[in-house]
Amino acid sequence: MAGNRYQGVILAAGHGSRMGPFGEQIPKPIVPICNKPLLGYQLEHLRLAGVEDVLVVIGHLGHRIIQTLGDGHEYGVRIQYVEQEQRLGLAHAVGQIERYVSGPFILMLGDIFFQVRGLQPMIEIFETSEAASVLAVKDEPDPEAIKKNFSVYLREDDTVRRVIEKPRHIENNLKGCGIYLFDERIFDAIRRTPRTAMRDEYELTDSIQILIDYDCPVRVAPVVEWDMNLTFVGDLIQCSLHQLRALGKTSLVGRNCHISSDVELVNSVVGDGASIPHPGRFERCVLLPGASVEDGLDHSDTVFTDAPLSQGQHPAAGLSV
C-alpha cells in the first residue's frame, strides 16, 4: 500500500458548459453515477491505493462539492479544498497546489468516470523506475476517443517519448486517461509551460512533454479498463448504464422514493427522494435526487432533475439525449 507517502489531488474546478442548464445546477464532479457522486468513486480508488490525504481543487459551484464530500470521512480520506480562481488550463490548476504538496501525488481529473484495475501498479512502476511521472493509459480502439483526450507514444524501452493533446492524426491506440502520478519535478515543468495557441491555456500535456525533453523519465501503466469524460448530458446515462452492469443490476432505486407499483424501470437509475406517482415506462433514464415525474408518460434516454432547467421549462420535461 502507498501509505502516507502519497497524496491525492483531484481537479474539480471546471464548468460544465456543454451540459447546458444541467451544468449550471450541478458541478460535474458530483454528478451522481448510480446514486454515488462521481468523485466518490475517485476517492475510493485513491483510498484503495493507500492514499489518505486528498487535495480537491474547486471553482465553479465549489461550495456544492464541499457540501457533498465534506471532510472525506465517509470515504476514508482527509480532504483539503483549494480554490482555483481563474480557469487557465490543467497545468495552471496543478500549479495552484504546489505549496500544499510535500511529495509524490496521484492526480485525477474530476470530470471523468474511471473503471480501473487499481492504482497500485502506477505506484510500483514509479518506485522501481525512478520515473518523474507515470501516466494511466488504455488501449483505445476508438480513434475519436483518443482525439478527445491525448495520445501517448513510447520508445523501445517503454518510456514515453511524446504526448499530444487532442491529436488530429492517430498513429497508435494508446490513450492517456486523466490519471497521473507525479513527483515535484512537474512544478518546474509547469513554470516552463507556455500558453497554447489552440485554447489559450496551460496544457498539462505540454508540461509532461517538457519533463520528457529534460530527460525526466515518464512511464505508463495500463490500469484503466473503461473511462468516460462527462461532457454532455447523455454521458451521464452511459456511465450509469456501465455501472449498473458492473453492479449486476438492471435498475437501481435510491432511498425514500415514491414510485407507483405500475412503473416499469428498464436500465434506469432513480435517485434518493425521487417520485414517480403515476404509471409509466422508463428506459435508460436517470432521475436525479428529488426529481419528480408526474406526467404518466413513457420515457427513454432522459435525465430528470429536481429544479427548473431553463426559463419556462418544467423540470419533469427532463433532458433528452
C-alpha positions in Angstrom: 0.0 0.0 0.0 1.1 3.6 -0.7 0.7 4.7 2.9 1.1 8.3 3.8 3.9 8.9 1.3 1.5 9.8 -1.5 -1.1 12.5 -1.6 -4.1 12.5 -3.9 -5.2 15.5 -6.0 -8.5 15.9 -7.8 -9.1 18.7 -10.2 -12.7 19.7 -9.8 -12.9 23.3 -10.8 -14.3 23.0 -14.3 -17.5 24.5 -15.7 -19.9 22.0 -17.4 -20.8 24.5 -20.1 -21.5 21.8 -22.7 -24.1 20.2 -20.4 -26.3 23.2 -20.8 -28.6 24.2 -17.9 -27.8 20.9 -16.2 -24.2 22.1 -15.8 -25.3 25.3 -14.2 -27.1 23.4 -11.4 -24.7 20.6 -10.6 -20.9 20.6 -10.8 -19.8 17.6 -13.0 -17.5 16.2 -10.3 -20.5 15.4 -8.0 -23.0 14.2 -10.6 -24.4 11.0 -9.2 -23.5 7.8 -11.0 -25.8 5.1 -9.7 -26.6 7.3 -6.7 -22.9 7.9 -5.7 -21.1 11.2 -6.6 -18.6 10.9 -9.4 -15.8 12.0 -7.0 -16.9 9.3 -4.6 -15.6 6.7 -7.0 -12.3 8.6 -7.4 -11.8 8.9 -3.6 -12.4 5.2 -3.3 -9.8 4.4 -5.9 -7.3 6.6 -4.1 -8.1 5.1 -0.7 -7.7 1.5 -2.1 -4.2 2.6 -3.2 -3.4 3.6 0.4 -3.8 7.4 -0.1 -5.3 9.1 2.9 -4.8 12.9 2.2 -6.5 14.4 -0.8 -6.5 17.9 -2.2 -9.6 18.8 -4.2 -9.2 21.9 -6.4 -12.6 23.6 -6.7 -14.0 26.5 -8.7 -17.5 26.5 -10.3 -20.1 25.8 -7.7 -17.3 24.7 -5.4 -19.5 25.1 -2.3 -21.7 22.3 -3.6 -18.7 20.0 -3.9 -17.8 20.8 -0.3 -21.3 20.2 0.9 -21.4 16.8 -0.8 -18.0 15.4 0.1 -17.4 17.2 3.4 -14.1 16.3 5.1 -13.9 13.0 3.3 -14.6 10.9 6.4 -17.3 8.9 4.5 -14.7 7.7 2.0 -11.9 7.1 4.5 -9.7 10.1 3.5 -9.0 13.6 4.7 -9.9 16.3 2.2 -8.4 19.8 1.9 -10.0 22.2 -0.6 -8.0 24.6 -2.8 -9.8 27.2 -4.9 -8.7 27.9 -8.4 -9.9 31.5 -9.0 -9.0 31.5 -12.8 -9.6 28.7 -15.2 -6.4 28.7 -17.3 -6.0 25.1 -18.1 -5.0 21.9 -16.3 -1.3 22.8 -15.8 -2.4 26.1 -14.2 -4.7 24.1 -11.9 -1.9 21.8 -10.8 0.4 24.7 -10.2 -2.1 26.0 -7.6 -1.4 23.1 -5.3 2.4 23.2 -5.2 2.6 24.8 -1.8 0.3 22.0 -0.4 2.3 19.1 -1.8 5.2 17.6 0.1 6.0 14.6 -2.1 4.7 12.5 -5.0 1.0 12.7 -5.7 -1.7 10.9 -7.7 -3.7 13.3 -9.8 -7.2 12.6 -11.2 -9.3 14.7 -13.4 -12.6 15.2 -11.6 -15.0 15.1 -14.6 -14.0 11.6 -15.7 -15.6 8.3 -14.6 -13.0 5.6 -14.4 -13.2 1.9 -14.0 -9.7 0.8 -13.0 -7.9 -2.4 -12.1 -6.4 -0.4 -9.2 -3.8 2.4 -8.9 -1.2 0.4 -7.1 0.6 -0.6 -10.4 1.3 3.1 -11.1 3.0 3.3 -7.7 5.0 0.2 -8.2 6.3 1.4 -11.6 7.0 4.8 -10.1 9.1 3.4 -7.3 11.0 0.8 -9.3 11.9 3.0 -12.3 12.8 6.4 -10.7 10.3 8.0 -13.0 9.2 11.6 -12.7 5.7 10.6 -13.8 3.6 7.6 -14.6 0.6 8.1 -16.9 -2.5 5.9 -16.7 -3.2 4.7 -20.2 -5.7 2.5 -22.1 -5.5 0.6 -25.3 -8.3 2.5 -27.0 -9.9 1.1 -30.2 -12.0 4.2 -30.9 -9.8 6.9 -32.6 -12.4 9.6 -31.8 -12.0 8.9 -28.1 -8.2 9.4 -28.4 -8.8 12.7 -30.3 -10.8 13.9 -27.3 -8.0 13.1 -24.9 -4.3 12.7 -25.6 -2.2 10.2 -27.4 0.9 8.6 -26.0 4.0 7.4 -27.9 6.6 5.1 -26.4 10.2 4.4 -27.1 11.6 0.9 -27.4 12.4 0.8 -23.6 8.7 1.7 -22.9 9.4 5.2 -21.7 7.3 7.9 -23.1 8.8 10.0 -25.9 5.8 12.1 -26.9 2.3 13.1 -25.7 0.0 15.0 -27.9 -3.2 16.8 -26.7 -6.3 16.1 -28.8 -4.4 14.8 -31.8 -5.8 15.1 -35.3 -3.9 12.1 -36.6 -3.7 8.9 -34.7 -0.6 6.6 -35.1 -1.4 4.1 -32.3 -4.2 3.1 -29.9 -2.5 4.3 -26.6 -4.7 6.9 -25.0 -3.9 8.9 -21.9 -6.8 8.7 -19.5 -6.6 11.5 -17.0 -4.9 9.8 -14.0 -1.3 10.7 -13.4 1.4 10.1 -10.8 3.9 13.0 -10.4 6.8 13.9 -8.2 7.7 17.6 -7.5 9.6 18.0 -10.9 6.2 18.6 -12.5 6.1 22.0 -10.9 9.4 23.0 -12.6 7.9 21.9 -15.9 4.7 23.8 -15.3 6.7 27.0 -14.7 8.3 26.5 -18.2 4.9 25.8 -19.9 3.6 28.4 -22.3 0.0 29.1 -23.1 -1.2 27.2 -26.1 -2.4 28.7 -29.4 -5.2 26.1 -29.6 -7.1 27.0 -26.4 -5.0 29.8 -24.8 -4.5 27.7 -21.8 -1.6 26.0 -20.0 -1.9 22.4 -21.1 -0.7 19.6 -18.7 0.4 17.5 -21.7 2.8 20.3 -22.6 4.2 20.2 -19.1 4.6 16.4 -19.3 6.4 16.9 -22.7 8.8 19.3 -21.0 9.6 16.7 -18.4 10.4 14.3 -21.2 12.5 16.8 -23.1 14.6 17.5 -20.0 15.3 13.7 -19.7 13.0 13.1 -16.8 11.7 9.6 -17.3 7.9 9.3 -17.9 6.3 5.8 -18.0 2.9 4.4 -18.5 0.6 1.9 -16.6 -2.4 0.3 -18.3 -4.6 0.4 -15.3 -7.8 1.9 -16.9 -10.4 -0.6 -18.1 -13.1 1.9 -19.1 -13.5 5.7 -18.9 -15.8 8.4 -19.9 -15.4 12.2 -19.7 -18.8 13.6 -18.6 -19.1 16.3 -21.3 -22.7 16.0 -22.4 -25.9 15.0 -20.5 -26.0 11.7 -22.4 -22.7 10.8 -20.9 -24.3 10.6 -17.5 -26.7 8.0 -18.9 -23.8 6.0 -20.4 -21.8 6.0 -17.2 -24.9 4.9 -15.2 -25.6 2.1 -17.6 -22.0 0.9 -17.4 -22.0 1.0 -13.6 -25.4 -0.8 -13.5 -23.8 -3.7 -15.5 -20.7 -3.6 -13.2 -23.1 -4.0 -10.2 -25.0 -6.8 -11.9 -28.3 -4.8 -11.8 -30.8 -3.7 -14.5 -32.1 -0.8 -12.4 -31.4 0.9 -9.2 -33.7 2.8 -6.8 -32.5 5.2 -4.1 -33.8 5.8 -0.6 -37.1 7.4 0.3 -38.5 7.2 -3.2 -42.2 7.3 -4.1 -42.8 5.1 -7.1 -46.1 3.7 -8.3 -46.3 -0.1 -8.4 -47.2 0.2 -12.1 -44.0 2.0 -13.1 -41.6 -0.1 -15.2 -37.9 0.6 -14.9 -35.5 -0.7 -17.5 -31.8 0.1 -17.3 -32.6 3.2 -15.2 -31.5 4.8 -12.0 -33.8 6.6 -9.6 -32.1 8.9 -7.1 -32.9 9.4 -3.4 -36.2 11.1 -2.7 -37.4 10.9 -6.3 -41.1 10.5 -7.2 -43.0 8.7 -10.0 -46.5 8.6 -8.7 -48.2 7.5 -12.0 -47.7 4.5 -14.3 -45.1 4.8 -17.0 -42.1 3.1 -18.6 -38.6 4.4 -18.0 -35.9 3.0 -20.2 -32.3 4.2 -20.0 -33.3 7.1 -17.8 -31.7 8.8 -14.8 -33.8 10.6 -12.1 -31.6 12.8 -10.0 -32.2 13.0 -6.3 -35.5 14.8 -5.6 -36.8 14.7 -9.2 -40.5 14.2 -9.7 -42.1 12.9 -12.9 -45.9 13.2 -12.8 -46.9 13.1 -16.5 -47.7 9.4 -16.6 -45.9 9.0 -19.9 -43.2 6.6 -21.2 -39.7 8.0 -21.3 -36.3 6.9 -22.7 -32.8 8.3 -22.7 -33.7 11.1 -20.4 -32.2 12.8 -17.3 -34.7 14.3 -14.9 -33.7 16.9 -12.3 -35.4 18.5 -9.3 -35.1 22.1 -10.4 -36.2 24.1 -13.5 -33.8 23.6 -16.3 -34.4 26.9 -18.1 -36.9 29.6 -18.1 -40.3 28.2 -19.0 -39.2 24.6 -18.9 -40.9 22.3 -16.4 -38.4 20.0 -14.6 -40.5 17.0 -15.5 -39.6 17.6 -19.1 -36.1 16.3 -18.3 -33.1 16.5 -20.6 -33.3 14.2 -23.6 -30.2 12.9 -25.4 
